[in-house]
């Protein structure tokens, strides 16, 4: 007969089928929310397991609880097609699924047939007829905007299929959506060898640029014309379709053309805020990355190359121009004309690589 014993920090549960295992702290709380051993998870089958990134998981007879202390995320992922799909994608193993940690408990859908679970970087939906499939990135943005499984698209019936570079097609019951499967900014920016750029090699810490998290340390000093900040400092590095090297956003070009100080010359360049906010910077990075990997833009000066996204989902187009010979970002904008600063709108409209 199953037994449990209470201790100061939590109980130990035992059954003949599972053995004895403690359930404490966040795991005990989440397990309790799901009904303890009488609920859908039933008895624990392992102790708490430490994951490579410092998070934790604990297995139960009919599910698993994940806790990410660094992100304050904890949820139950029950057995069945959703968990099988998550594990098939790599779960939380090193180099595994890009979905990250689950952020809420698995739940049934209004039609009484489907199940879904939400993760840090996407969702998994399951239907008895169509199977379990992850939906993420800009494809998820487009599907969510249409109404998820209750939309005219219905449930996903296949996994994303790569069509070119970063672009994928995913089949649904009543149509196909095209886009990217990743919009997590941390996965976009390559960590470039310091030797790849003189300005990067000259950095005191010899680290490559890490766009996004360098907002306070590099971006703000650059756009605010810190006299001690080198104008040739590389703020960001972009991997570009069809270009052998890396395209860098250098400080001088960025602060004199993109984020121009309105108190100096009366305009704010291609940003509506001065200085650009952290969100402005993130949105600029994401928009520029996707645009550099879209279709060719022909109206450029000699020596430069361009890419554009003629996105029809939101009416916001975007253009990025670079120079392959010196590896520099020349200019870019997020809307229908060269004065557009709708970076957030550009990111929201990433549903298709081009019209």
C-alpha positions in Angstrom: 0.0 0.0 0.0 1.4 3.5 -0.9 2.8 5.5 2.0 4.2 9.0 2.6 6.1 10.6 5.5 6.2 14.3 6.3 9.6 16.1 6.9 10.4 19.8 7.6 11.1 20.5 3.9 8.5 18.3 2.4 7.2 14.7 2.2 8.7 11.5 0.8 6.2 9.4 -1.2 6.5 5.7 -1.7 4.8 3.0 -3.7 5.8 -0.5 -4.7 5.8 0.6 -8.4 7.8 3.8 -8.0 9.9 3.5 -4.9 10.5 6.3 -2.4 11.1 9.9 -3.6 11.0 13.3 -1.9 8.8 16.1 -3.5 9.7 19.5 -2.2 9.6 23.3 -2.8 8.4 24.3 -6.3 7.7 20.7 -7.2 5.5 20.1 -4.2 3.5 23.3 -5.0 3.0 22.4 -8.6 2.2 18.8 -7.9 -0.3 19.9 -5.3 -2.0 22.2 -7.9 -2.4 19.1 -10.0 -4.0 17.0 -7.2 -0.9 15.3 -5.6 -0.8 11.5 -6.1 -4.6 11.4 -6.7 -4.3 13.9 -9.6 -3.2 13.5 -13.2 0.5 13.1 -12.4 0.2 10.3 -9.8 3.4 9.2 -7.9 6.9 10.5 -8.4 9.3 8.1 -10.1 12.5 10.1 -9.7 14.1 12.5 -7.3 14.7 16.1 -8.4 17.0 16.1 -11.4 19.4 19.0 -12.0 19.5 20.2 -15.7 22.6 21.6 -17.5 21.4 25.2 -17.2 20.6 25.0 -13.5 16.9 24.3 -13.9 15.3 21.2 -12.5 12.9 18.5 -13.5 11.1 15.6 -11.6 9.4 12.7 -13.3 6.1 11.3 -12.2 4.1 8.3 -13.4 2.0 10.4 -15.8 4.1 13.4 -16.4 7.0 15.6 -15.5 7.4 18.9 -13.7 10.0 21.4 -15.0 11.3 24.4 -12.9 13.5 27.1 -14.3 14.7 29.0 -11.3 16.5 31.6 -13.4 13.3 32.4 -15.3 10.8 31.8 -12.5 9.1 29.2 -14.7 7.6 26.0 -13.5 4.9 23.8 -14.9 3.7 20.3 -15.5 3.9 18.6 -18.8 1.8 15.4 -18.7 2.5 12.2 -20.5 1.1 11.7 -24.0 1.7 13.1 -27.5 2.8 16.6 -26.2 5.5 15.2 -24.0 6.6 12.7 -26.7 6.9 15.5 -29.2 8.8 17.7 -26.8 11.3 14.9 -26.1 11.6 14.1 -29.8 12.6 17.7 -30.4 15.3 17.5 -27.8 13.6 18.7 -24.7 16.0 20.5 -22.4 19.0 18.4 -23.3 22.2 20.4 -24.3 21.6 21.5 -27.9 18.0 20.3 -27.6 14.7 21.9 -28.4 14.6 25.6 -29.0 11.2 25.7 -27.3 12.8 26.1 -23.9 10.9 25.4 -20.7 7.2 24.9 -20.5 5.5 28.0 -19.0 2.1 26.6 -18.2 0.4 23.3 -17.5 -0.9 21.2 -20.4 -4.5 21.9 -21.0 -7.4 20.6 -23.1 -8.9 22.7 -25.8 -12.5 23.8 -26.2 -13.3 21.2 -28.9 -12.7 18.4 -26.3 -10.2 16.7 -28.6 -7.1 18.8 -28.8 -4.4 19.4 -26.2 -1.7 22.2 -26.0 1.2 23.3 -23.9 3.0 26.6 -24.1 6.7 27.0 -23.9 9.1 29.9 -23.7 9.6 30.0 -27.4 6.5 28.3 -28.9 3.7 25.9 -28.4 2.9 22.2 -29.0 -0.6 21.3 -30.2 -1.9 17.8 -30.4 -5.0 16.3 -32.0 -6.0 12.6 -32.2 -6.3 12.8 -36.0 -3.5 15.2 -36.9 -0.8 14.3 -34.3 1.4 16.6 -32.2 3.3 19.5 -33.8 5.3 22.4 -32.5 4.4 25.9 -33.8 6.8 28.8 -33.2 8.5 31.9 -34.5 6.6 34.1 -36.9 4.5 31.2 -38.0 3.1 31.1 -34.5 2.6 34.9 -34.6 0.5 34.6 -37.8 -1.5 31.6 -36.6 -2.2 33.3 -33.2 -3.3 36.4 -35.0 -5.8 34.4 -37.0 -7.2 32.6 -33.9 -5.1 29.5 -33.4 -6.9 26.2 -33.9 -10.3 27.9 -34.1 -9.2 30.0 -37.1 -9.8 29.0 -40.7 -6.3 27.3 -40.6 -7.3 24.8 -38.0 -4.8 22.5 -36.3 -1.2 22.0 -37.5 -1.0 18.8 -39.5 2.8 18.7 -40.1 6.1 20.0 -38.7 7.7 23.1 -40.3 9.6 22.3 -43.5 12.6 24.4 -44.4 12.2 26.1 -47.8 15.2 28.5 -47.9 17.7 29.7 -45.4 15.8 30.8 -42.3 12.3 30.4 -44.0 9.9 27.5 -43.4 6.4 26.4 -44.5 4.0 24.6 -42.1 0.9 22.8 -43.1 -2.4 23.3 -41.3 -5.7 21.6 -41.9 -6.8 24.4 -44.3 -3.7 26.1 -45.5 0.0 26.7 -45.2 1.8 29.4 -43.3 5.3 30.6 -44.2 7.8 32.3 -41.9 10.6 31.6 -39.4 10.4 29.1 -36.6 12.7 31.1 -34.2 12.3 34.7 -33.1 14.3 34.4 -29.9 16.9 37.1 -30.3 19.6 35.1 -28.5 19.6 32.6 -31.4 20.0 35.1 -34.1 23.3 36.8 -33.6 26.4 34.7 -34.3 29.3 35.0 -31.8 32.0 36.1 -34.3 35.6 35.4 -33.7 37.4 38.6 -32.6 39.9 38.1 -35.4 37.1 38.6 -37.9 37.0 42.3 -37.5 39.8 44.8 -36.5 37.3 46.8 -34.4 36.2 43.6 -32.6 39.8 42.5 -32.0 40.6 45.9 -30.5 38.0 45.5 -27.7 39.6 45.4 -24.3 37.9 42.2 -23.4 38.5 40.6 -26.8 34.9 39.4 -26.9 32.8 39.5 -30.0 29.8 41.8 -30.1 26.7 40.4 -28.4 23.8 42.5 -29.6 20.9 43.0 -27.3 22.7 42.7 -24.0 25.3 45.4 -25.0 22.6 48.1 -24.9 23.9 49.9 -21.8 27.6 49.1 -22.4 28.0 49.9 -26.1 24.8 51.2 -27.7 24.1 54.1 -25.3 27.7 55.4 -25.1 27.8 55.2 -28.9 24.6 57.2 -29.7 25.2 59.7 -26.9 28.6 60.6 -28.4 30.7 59.5 -25.5 34.1 61.0 -26.5 35.9 58.0 -25.1 33.9 55.6 -27.2 35.5 54.4 -30.4 33.3 55.2 -33.4 34.6 52.0 -35.1 33.2 49.9 -32.3 31.1 47.0 -33.7 27.6 47.1 -32.1 26.1 44.1 -33.9 27.0 41.4 -36.3 24.7 39.9 -38.9 24.9 36.7 -40.8 23.5 37.4 -44.3 22.2 35.2 -47.0 24.5 35.1 -50.0 27.3 37.0 -48.3 30.5 35.2 -47.4 31.5 37.3 -44.4 29.7 39.1 -41.6 28.0 42.5 -41.8 28.7 44.7 -38.8 26.8 47.7 -37.5 29.6 50.1 -36.5 29.1 52.8 -33.9 29.9 55.8 -36.1 27.4 54.9 -38.9 24.7 54.0 -36.3 25.0 57.2 -34.3 25.3 59.5 -37.3 22.7 58.0 -39.6 20.4 55.6 -37.7 20.0 57.2 -34.2 21.0 60.7 -35.0 20.8 63.1 -32.1 17.8 65.4 -32.7 19.4 68.1 -30.5 22.4 68.3 -32.9 20.9 68.2 -36.3 17.1 68.4 -35.8 16.1 64.8 -36.8 16.2 61.4 -35.2 17.4 59.4 -38.1 15.6 56.0 -38.4 14.5 55.8 -34.7 11.6 57.7 -33.2 13.3 57.8 -29.8 16.5 59.4 -28.8 18.3 57.6 -27.5 16.7 54.4 -28.8 15.2 52.3 -26.0 16.3 48.8 -25.3 13.1 47.6 -27.1 13.9 49.8 -30.1 17.4 48.2 -30.2 16.0 44.6 -30.0 13.4 45.4 -32.7 16.0 46.9 -35.0 18.2 43.8 -34.6 15.4 41.4 -35.4 14.0 43.4 -38.3 17.4 44.0 -39.8 18.4 40.3 -39.5 15.2 39.1 -41.2 15.5 41.7 -43.9 19.1 40.9 -44.7 17.9 37.3 -45.4 14.9 38.2 -47.6 14.7 39.2 -51.3 17.1 41.4 -53.3 16.6 45.1 -53.2 18.0 46.6 -56.4 17.8 50.4 -55.8 21.2 50.8 -54.1 24.4 52.8 -54.6 27.3 51.1 -56.5 29.3 48.9 -54.2 26.4 48.2 -51.8 23.9 45.4 -51.8 20.3 45.4 -50.4 17.6 43.2 -49.2 13.9 43.9 -48.7 10.8 42.3 -47.2 7.7 43.4 -49.0 5.5 42.2 -46.1 1.8 42.5 -46.8 0.6 41.1 -43.4 0.8 44.5 -41.6 1.6 46.9 -44.5 5.1 47.5 -43.1 8.0 46.8 -45.4 11.6 46.9 -44.6 15.0 47.5 -46.3 18.5 46.8 -45.2 21.6 47.8 -47.1 25.2 46.7 -46.5 28.6 46.7 -48.2 30.1 43.3 -48.6 33.6 44.6 -49.4 34.1 46.2 -46.0 31.5 44.2 -44.1 29.6 47.2 -42.9 25.9 48.0 -42.5 25.0 51.1 -44.6 21.4 51.9 -43.7 18.0 50.4 -43.2 14.4 51.4 -42.5 11.3 49.6 -41.3 8.5 51.0 -43.3 7.4 52.2 -46.8 9.9 55.0 -47.0 13.4 55.9 -45.9 12.3 57.9 -42.9 10.3 55.1 -41.3 11.1 54.2 -37.7 8.4 51.5 -37.2 10.8 48.9 -36.0 8.3 47.3 -33.6 5.8 47.1 -36.5 8.4 45.5 -38.7 9.0 42.7 -36.2 5.2 42.2 -35.7 4.9 41.8 -39.5 7.5 39.0 -39.9 4.9 36.5 -41.0 6.2 36.1 -44.5 9.7 36.6 -45.9 8.4 38.6 -48.7 5.2 39.3 -50.6 
